[in-house]
Amino acid sequence: MDDTGLDGIAQFARQEIGPYLAAHPEDRYPLPLVRRLARLGAFGAAAPRQYGGGDWSRRDIALLGYELGRGWQSLAGLVGTHLKLCRQMSEHGTPRQRERWLGAMARGESVFARAYHEQGVGHPSGLRTRATRRGPVARLNGRKSWVTNARNADRVLAIARSDGAVVGVLVDPARPGVTVGPELPRPGMLGISLAEITFDDYEFDPEEEVLGGWGHDLTAALLTHDVTSYAARAVGSADAVLEHTVRFVRDGLAHRPADVQGAVRLRTGELAAKVAVMRTVWHALLDPQPPETQGAPMTSAVAKVFCTGTLQDVVREAAALCGGAGYAATDRTLDRHYRDALALPIIGAPNDVLLSRIGEQELGRG
Ligand SMILES: Cc1cc2nc3c(=O)[nH]c(=O)nc-3n(C[C@H](O)[C@H](O)[C@H](O)COP(=O)(O)OP(=O)(O)OC[C@H]3O[C@@H](n4cnc5c(N)ncnc54)[C@H](O)[C@@H]3O)c2cc1C
């Protein structure tokens, strides 16, 4: 394996994250791992080559999500958000903004977070956060419910309504008018901050600090849900859990009575079969078959719903197979994947929202 690009990141995720977490508290910001990921090129995967990025294919970016999901979902969330924002900067940024930001983003020197969601708001047109302009100065006011990496991000893209558009303000969290709230309590996704952000008369330059310039509307971009990365992260987690469980169960198997060995084999087989189907669904998304060999193509929504939903069964069944010794083990790998898995059906777009859209399409047919 090389030590850069996807191979380097796979090696890092499989060999370095586990030992790091065994030696450090899970709820502390993992600066050494973030720096390592920057050196490996993870933050530049979605940035164009002219700015020093890797311009990776959609497939390789999904494989990056798989590897980081296999290692630690918190890092996958941090990098995944940043890559989405790199892509938005490439697609929507003005030439000056691209020049100013993309190189630093690709090198991981400017890590971006995204402040979009507001509790109870389903459509960008309903956002309560407002950007208002008076001449050469604009102000941002509002509150965002959950922001990944709120505390450590160098810039936050805050989505707000302005007159007639939904805009993205490039917020410098060190300037006056930005308050990052206390760390939100949660079962998993620790280490990378999750907090509310409040904007209180935050002043900004309406041309230089709005993605694409003042009035550039992001509504269509915000309504496009490519949730491939969440399916990838779920499959990575399932593979890690299966590997861990097989190793754990195999170690004690020989000392069990024959009937128990049979039962454990059956349950292990069931676990392995579920993970294999998850992989198959995900690969159908990554490597679509020629049209003549199949019916409707796999969509990222279907793959996300299936893989993140099945992961819940996988972590529960793995925990049962590992028994009390697994539950109370000093190695927290299984426990961490279990807790982190709970977030995956919610984030990106909730699975029920995706299913409602899939149902609408089905009912709309014919
Ligand atoms: C760990 C974590 C990290 C996050 N990071 C970020 C971030 O960095 N930036 C950011 O902007 N946001 C972030 N979020 C917020 C995240 O995007 C939202 O939690 C997510 O979009 C779901 O919104 P909600 O929690 O308000 O769910 P709700 O809208 O309250 O939905 C709850 C449930 O209600 C049902 N439901 C709601 N609407 C529908 C519908 N239309 N059809 C069918 N069922 C429906 C579903 O069962 C759904 O799961 C994060 C959240 C978490 C948990």
Ligand as a Chemical Component Dictionary entry (heavy atoms), coordinates in Angstrom:
data_LIG
# 
_chem_comp.id                   LIG 
_chem_comp.type                 NON-POLYMER 
_chem_comp.pdbx_formal_charge   0 
_chem_comp.three_letter_code    LIG 
# 
loop_
_chem_comp_atom.comp_id 
_chem_comp_atom.atom_id 
_chem_comp_atom.alt_atom_id 
_chem_comp_atom.type_symbol 
_chem_comp_atom.charge 
_chem_comp_atom.model_Cartn_x 
_chem_comp_atom.model_Cartn_y 
_chem_comp_atom.model_Cartn_z 
_chem_comp_atom.pdbx_ordinal 
LIG C1  C1  C 0 -24.553 13.700 15.222 1  
LIG C2  C2  C 0 -25.235 14.774 14.433 2  
LIG C3  C3  C 0 -24.476 15.669 13.684 3  
LIG C4  C4  C 0 -25.095 16.704 12.976 4  
LIG N1  N1  N 0 -24.312 17.616 12.299 5  
LIG C5  C5  C 0 -24.903 18.629 11.660 6  
LIG C6  C6  C 0 -24.111 19.653 10.986 7  
LIG O1  O1  O 0 -22.879 19.615 10.972 8  
LIG N2  N2  N 0 -24.755 20.678 10.387 9  
LIG C7  C7  C 0 -26.118 20.771 10.368 10 
LIG O2  O2  O 0 -26.638 21.717 9.783  11 
LIG N3  N3  N 0 -26.876 19.825 10.966 12 
LIG C8  C8  C 0 -26.314 18.781 11.615 13 
LIG N4  N4  N 0 -27.091 17.845 12.255 14 
LIG C9  C9  C 0 -28.536 17.967 12.183 15 
LIG C10 C10 C 0 -29.126 16.923 11.232 16 
LIG O3  O3  O 0 -28.950 17.330 9.912  17 
LIG C11 C11 C 0 -30.598 16.740 11.616 18 
LIG O4  O4  O 0 -30.628 16.112 12.884 19 
LIG C12 C12 C 0 -31.332 15.910 10.592 20 
LIG O5  O5  O 0 -31.444 16.604 9.390  21 
LIG C13 C13 C 0 -32.732 15.556 11.077 22 
LIG O6  O6  O 0 -33.436 16.667 11.491 23 
LIG P1  P1  P 0 -34.146 16.670 12.912 24 
LIG O7  O7  O 0 -33.187 16.120 13.903 25 
LIG O8  O8  O 0 -34.715 18.018 13.168 26 
LIG O9  O9  O 0 -35.284 15.600 12.756 27 
LIG P2  P2  P 0 -36.856 15.842 12.720 28 
LIG O10 O10 O 0 -37.209 16.676 11.537 29 
LIG O11 O11 O 0 -37.283 16.258 14.071 30 
LIG O12 O12 O 0 -37.343 14.385 12.405 31 
LIG C14 C14 C 0 -37.420 13.387 13.418 32 
LIG C15 C15 C 0 -38.176 12.215 12.829 33 
LIG O13 O13 O 0 -39.487 12.631 12.448 34 
LIG C16 C16 C 0 -39.896 11.953 11.268 35 
LIG N5  N5  N 0 -40.038 12.912 10.139 36 
LIG C17 C17 C 0 -39.736 14.223 10.130 37 
LIG N6  N6  N 0 -40.000 14.779 8.916  38 
LIG C18 C18 C 0 -40.474 13.783 8.153  39 
LIG C19 C19 C 0 -40.949 13.717 6.794  40 
LIG N7  N7  N 0 -40.942 14.793 5.982  41 
LIG N8  N8  N 0 -41.357 12.517 6.326  42 
LIG C20 C20 C 0 -41.355 11.422 7.132  43 
LIG N9  N9  N 0 -40.931 11.430 8.420  44 
LIG C21 C21 C 0 -40.512 12.582 8.924  45 
LIG C22 C22 C 0 -38.775 10.955 10.971 46 
LIG O14 O14 O 0 -39.033 9.761  11.655 47 
LIG C23 C23 C 0 -37.555 11.650 11.559 48 
LIG O15 O15 O 0 -36.483 10.741 11.794 49 
LIG C24 C24 C 0 -26.503 16.821 12.975 50 
LIG C25 C25 C 0 -27.267 15.906 13.719 51 
LIG C26 C26 C 0 -26.648 14.906 14.438 52 
LIG C27 C27 C 0 -27.513 13.951 15.231 53 
# 
loop_
_chem_comp_bond.comp_id 
_chem_comp_bond.atom_id_1 
_chem_comp_bond.atom_id_2 
_chem_comp_bond.value_order 
_chem_comp_bond.pdbx_ordinal 
LIG C1  C2  SING 1  
LIG C2  C3  SING 2  
LIG C2  C26 DOUB 3  
LIG C3  C4  DOUB 4  
LIG C4  N1  SING 5  
LIG C4  C24 SING 6  
LIG N1  C5  DOUB 7  
LIG C5  C6  SING 8  
LIG C5  C8  SING 9  
LIG C6  O1  DOUB 10 
LIG C6  N2  SING 11 
LIG N2  C7  SING 12 
LIG C7  O2  DOUB 13 
LIG C7  N3  SING 14 
LIG N3  C8  DOUB 15 
LIG C8  N4  SING 16 
LIG N4  C9  SING 17 
LIG N4  C24 SING 18 
LIG C9  C10 SING 19 
LIG C10 O3  SING 20 
LIG C10 C11 SING 21 
LIG C11 O4  SING 22 
LIG C11 C12 SING 23 
LIG C12 O5  SING 24 
LIG C12 C13 SING 25 
LIG C13 O6  SING 26 
LIG O6  P1  SING 27 
LIG P1  O7  DOUB 28 
LIG P1  O8  SING 29 
LIG P1  O9  SING 30 
LIG O9  P2  SING 31 
LIG P2  O10 DOUB 32 
LIG P2  O11 SING 33 
LIG P2  O12 SING 34 
LIG O12 C14 SING 35 
LIG C14 C15 SING 36 
LIG C15 O13 SING 37 
LIG C15 C23 SING 38 
LIG O13 C16 SING 39 
LIG C16 N5  SING 40 
LIG C16 C22 SING 41 
LIG N5  C17 SING 42 
LIG N5  C21 SING 43 
LIG C17 N6  DOUB 44 
LIG N6  C18 SING 45 
LIG C18 C19 SING 46 
LIG C18 C21 DOUB 47 
LIG C19 N7  SING 48 
LIG C19 N8  DOUB 49 
LIG N8  C20 SING 50 
LIG C20 N9  DOUB 51 
LIG N9  C21 SING 52 
LIG C22 O14 SING 53 
LIG C22 C23 SING 54 
LIG C23 O15 SING 55 
LIG C24 C25 DOUB 56 
LIG C25 C26 SING 57 
LIG C26 C27 SING 58 
# 
